[in-house]
Amino acid sequence: MRDPVVAWYVLCALAIALSARPLVRTSGRRPALLGLVLQMVLAALATLALPIVTWWWPAKSSQFAFVAACLAALIAVPVTAGGSSRPLVRLADWLGSRPALPHVALVAAAVALSLGALEFAASSAVRAGVARRYTPTETSLAQTTEDWRLTHVMSDDFREPDPVLLWRPVARAPYSSQRFRGPEVALAKPAETLRIICYGDSNTDGPLGGGAWPEALAEVLRQAGAPRRVEVLNAGVTGYSSYQGERRFGQDVDTYHPDVVLISFGWNDAANAIGADDKTFAATAAFQSASPWRVQLRRVLFRYDAVLVAARLATASQAVPQGADASTIGPRVSIDDYAANLRAIVTRARSAGVQVVLMTRPHRESEAALTKGEGWRRRVPEYSATARRVAVEMQVPLVDAQRALDGQLAAFVDESHLTRDGHRQLAGLVYELLREHALAP
């Protein structure tokens, strides 16, 4: 029972089952019934609170501490029932002396028990593999067609649905509670600190074992003997497009106050989008910008398995149109929207006094080979060209990783992800550009 939710369900059921006889023996039938109802209401409230607890306190020790406290409260009901004050008898008499209270209490208990039972059933079904949670993008894969928004991103244990970003990293290792890859940082940037945030997709996020180029960049900067403290935050998220990157940057900039941001998107932007591109999907799925309290409410609701299972049952999967193939399905982010997202990042950054560095997304194949290839990959060079064009247009530095790593097959572990040495090479390229533009020592 490494999962605190499973541990709570099992121990809670045992505690309530084993309490019935002691309650009847020490309190009588009527108070015993009240005690059992009280236990079940406490169990239902704890079940409803547990998803929020696991959200705010991602450390397993904190979650198991909450489970232990709730279990102690359940056990306290039969343990104290037979004391000299006989609290359950006194409570039953007090409720009986007030005609309206039992009805109010019954309604409140029924609501709590119903919601708790619904979450218990949904969560149990998910963990037993009987039901599946809703995920922001539901797709079906057809032969020669790729849309990894569900299968590559949303089905693993390191992402969770998000109403604004579609998905985001979980707040546990290897990510911090701030959803960065690495340690926590102070919200108020320390004085004399150079803070760099790296935004990108899986190539920036890096392998689970670590060693992505933002980490390598931090090491290069430390070795350079920077005269002031340097922080490099890895905000890469597997599967992200520039649509998601622009939205996350908008959330982060006024909170973390970076000095420099590095922007590396393009591969997922060019990839196939079955049913709808990211922007259209976000709008039609009611993920559009909303007031802060509505966003927070959605985030809270997204913690509950009952909500996610119900949403999945009510949402039809988007299937590939009959006869469609990889060349006829549009990208997740169009070229025009890709350029607009980059411009929006630069404009927002300048208003906050932040320097932007754009990057082309590296790929194992050369641009010439990609252009002659099959499927959506032939679109990739156009995104690299657009990043170069926007860099010139907006007068911001550019790390042309695609051209710099062109032909270096040993730098790639697959068609679009770097080896550990490849990450070091890219970090070196970034460092040289930062130094050239006086953005780093």
N, C-alpha and C positions, 0 to 999 in steps of 0.2 A: 504493500500500500504506500508507494512512494508519492502518489498523487494525493494531496491533502483533501481534495473533494471526495475521492473514493474512501479515504480513511474516515472522513466525517460521516458518510452515508452508512458505512458498515457499523461503526461504533455507536452512532446515533440509534440505529435500529436495535442493536443489542441492548443499549441502555434502557430504551423504552420497553422492550419485551420483558426484560428482567425486573422491571419496576412494578408490574401489575400486582403480583402477589404481595410484596411488602406493603404496598399502598393500601390494599384491602385489609390486610391483617392489622395495620396500625391506625387506620383512619376510618374504616367503614366504607360501605359501597358508594355512597353519594360523594363524600370528600375524595375517595379514591378515583372516581370518574372525573371529578374536577381536576385532580392532580395529573391524570393521564392527558386530559385536554390541554392543561397548562404545559406539560412536557412537549406535546405535539406542536403547540403554537410556538414555543421557544425553538423547537427544531426547525419549523418552517421559517421563522425569522432569521435563524442562523444560516439556513440554506439560501435564503434570498440575499443575505449580507455577504456570503462567501465569495461570489464573483467579484464584488467590489473590493473586498479585502485582497484577493489575489491580484487585482489590478493595481491598487495603490501600494501594496507591500509585496513586491515580486519575490523577495527572499523566502525560500521554503521554510526557514526557521520561524519567520513571522506568521506564515500561514498555518503551520502546525501549532504554534502557540495559540492562535485564535481557535483552532479546532479543540485544543485541550481546555480552553476557557469555557467554550460552549458545552463541552461534554461535562465539565464540572458543574455547570448550572443545571443540566439535566439530572445528574446524579443527586444534586442537592435537594431536589423535590421529594423523593422517597426517603432520603436520609433524615431530613428535618421534619417529615410528616408526623413521626411518632414522638416528637419532643414534648416537653412539659406544656408548652403553649399550644400544641396541636394546631399549627397555622392553617392547614387545609380545612379543618372543621370550622375554625373561626371565619375563614374566607367564605365558605359555603353558607354559613349563617348570615354573614353580612350581605351577601348577594341576595339571599332569600328575603331579607327584610326590606329590600328596595325593588319594587316590582319592575321598574323600567330597566334597571341595570343588566339583569340577565339577558334581555333581548338585545341590548346594545353590544354586550360582551359576546353574545352568540354570533351576531353579524360580523363583528371584527375578527373573531376567531375563524369563522367560515372563510372570510376573504384571505386571511393569512394562510390558512391551511390549503386553500385552493391554489393560490399562487406558489406556495412552497412545494406542493405536490406536483404541480405542472413542471416546475424547474427540476425537481428530483427525477421525474419520469423522462424529461427530455435529455437531461445530462446523463442519466443512466443509459438511455438508448444510444446516445452518441458514443459513449465509452465502450458499449458492447458491440458497436459496429452496426446496429440496427437502423440508426438514422444518421443523417449527415447535416452539418451546419450549412447555412447560407454563406456564400462568399460573393464579393462584389461583382465579379464577372463570371458568369456561367457560360461555358462554351463546350462544344463538341468538336473533337478533332477528326478531320477527314484525311484520307490518304493524300500525301504531299502537302498538307496544310498544317501550319503551326500557329497556335495561339496559346502561349504558355501562361497567360494571366491567371488561370486556375491551376493547371497541373504543375507548373514549374515554380509558382510563387505561393499561392494560397493554400496549398495542401500540406505544407511543411509546418514544423513546430516553431519556426522562428518569425512568422508573420501573423498579424491579426488584422481583421477588417477595420477600416477607418472611414468615417463618413465624408471626409474632405479629401484625403489622400488615396482613397480606395483601399490601400493596405499600408501597414507600417511595421517596423521591427517590434518584437515583443520587448518588454522592459526587464529583461533578464539576460544573463551571460549567453553569448559574448557581447550583448549590448548593455548599455547603461540604462538607468531609469529615464534618462533624457533621450533615449533612442539613438544614441551615437554608438559606433563600434569602438569600445574602449572604456576608459575610466570616466567617472563623474568629473565635471568641471564646475567652477563657481559661476553662478549666473551673472554676478557682477564681475566683469573682467578685471583681474588684478592689475594694479598700476605697473607700467613699464612691461607690459606683456603683448607680444605679437600673437594674435589669435587668427588661425587659418582654418576655414571649414571647407571640406571637399565634398561636393555633391556629385552623385553619379549613380550608375546602376550596379549590377553584380561585379563588374570589373573593379569598381571602386570599393564596394562592400568587401570583396575579397573572399578567400576560402575560409571555412569555419576554423581552421587551425591558425588563422592570422597570417600576417605578412603582406597585406595589401599595400599598394603604393603610398597611401597616406601615412601608414606606419613607417615605411621606408623613408619617406620625406622627413618625418619628424626626426628620425635617426640621423639623416644627413645634416639637418639643421643643427642638431646637438653637436655633431662632430665638427661643424664649421665654427664652433665657439661663439655663438650669438651673444652679443653684449647684453641682451635682455632676454627674459624668459619667452619661450616659444611654445604655443599650444597648437597642435594639429588635430582637428576633430574630423572623424570619418563619418560623414552623413550619407554614405552610399547605401542604397537599398536595392536588393536583388529584384530585377524586373521593372525598375522604374523607367518611365519615359520623362521627357522634358516637361510634359504637362504636370506630372506629379512633383518633379523637382522644383518647378517654379512655385508651386503651392507650398511645398515644405520650406523653401527659402523665405517665402513671405511670412510663415509662422515663426521662423527662427531669428530673423535679422534684428528685431527689436528686443529680443530676449538675450541673445548671446553677444551681440555687438562685435561681429568679426571685423578684422582689419582687411583681410583678403579672403575671397571665395574662389574656388576652382570649380568649373562647371564642365562635366563630361557626360553627355548623353548622345543618343543617335541610333544605337543598335535596336533598342526596344521601340523607338519611335518608328523605325522603318518596318518593324515586324508586322505580320498580318493581324488584323482586328476582325474577328468573326462577329457579325451582327452590327457593331457600332465602334467608332473610334473612341478614344478615352474621353474626349470632351463631350461627345454626344451621349455616351453611356452615363457619364457623371450627371448630366442634366436630366436624362430620362429616368434615372434611378433615384432622383431627389437628393443627389449628393452635392447639388449646387451650393454656392455660398449662402450661408444663413446667419442669423444673429448668433452671437456666442453661446447664449443659453441653449439654443436649439442644437447646436453642434455638440455641446457637452451632454445634452440629454440623449442624443443618438449614440454617443460614445458609451454612456452608461448602459443603454439598452442593448448595445452590441456585446456586452459582457455576458448576457444571459443566453444559455443554450435554448431555452424555450422560445425566445424571440427569433434566434437564428434558424432553428428547425422549422418554425412556422413560416418564416420568410422564404425558406427554401421550398417548402411545399406550395407556397403561393406564387412563386416566381418561376416562370418557364425558362428552361435553358435555351440559349441561342444556338441554333444549329447552322451548319454550313448550308448555304443555298444549294439546291439540287443542280449538279453539273458545274459547280464553281470549283476553281482550282487556285493555286497559290498566286497566279499572275493576275487574277481578276478580283481578288479581295483587297480592299484598301488598307493602308497602314494605320497603326494605332494613333499616330500623330502625323498630320499632313506636313509637307514641306513648309507651306505658308505658316501653319500654326507652330511648327518647330522654330522658325525664325522669330515669330512673334513672342514665343516663350523666352528665347534667349534675350531679345530686346527688353522684355519686361523685367527680367532679372537684372540686367545692366542698369536700367532706369531706376528701379527700386533701390539697388545697391548705391548708386550715386547719390540719391536723396538722403541716404543714411551715412554717407561718407565712407563707403566700402569699395575697395578696388576689386574688380572682377577680372579673372583670367579664364578665357574659354579654352576648351580642349576638343580636338577631334577624337572620336572614339577609335581605338586601335583594333584592327582585325588581322587575322593571320594571312588572309589572301590580300593581294594588292588590289588597288582600286580598279585597275584594268581587268583583273581576273573576276572581281565581283560584278563588274558591269556586264561581262559576258556570261555570267552564271545564270542559274535558273531560279525561279521563284522570287520571293520578296528580297533576297539578298542583293539583287541587281539594283535595288533602290538605295542601298547603303551609301555609295559614293556621293550621291546627291546631298545627303545630310552632312557629310564631311565638308563638301563644297559650300554649303549654306553656313556652316559654322565659321569657315574662313571669311566668307563674305560679310557676315554680321560683325565679326571682329574688326574688319577694316572699316565698315560703315559706322560702328559705334566707337572706334578708336580705342580698343582694348587689346591687351596682349593675348596671344594665342600660342598654345602648345600643340603643335601639329603632330600628335602621337601617331596617327595613321601613317604619315609619310616617313617619320623618323624610324618606325619599326617595320617598314615595308621590306619584305624579303627575309626577315629574321624569324624563320620558322621555329627555331629553338626557344624563342621567347614566349611561345604560346603553348598552352596545355590542350587547347581545342581551337575551334575557329574564331572565338571571340574573347577568350579569357587567358590572362597571362600566367606564366610560371612564376615561381618566387624570384628567379633572376630577372624575368621580364618586368615584374613589379619594381625591382630595384633600378632597372634601366629607366623606366618611366619616371620614377622619383628623381633620378638624376637630371632628366630633361626638365622636369618642373622646377627643380632647384636652380638650374642654370638660367632659366627664364626669369625667375623671381629675382635672382641676383642681378641680371642684366637690367631689369627695370627698377632696381633699388627697392624691391619689396621684401628682401631678405638679406641677411649678412653674407 
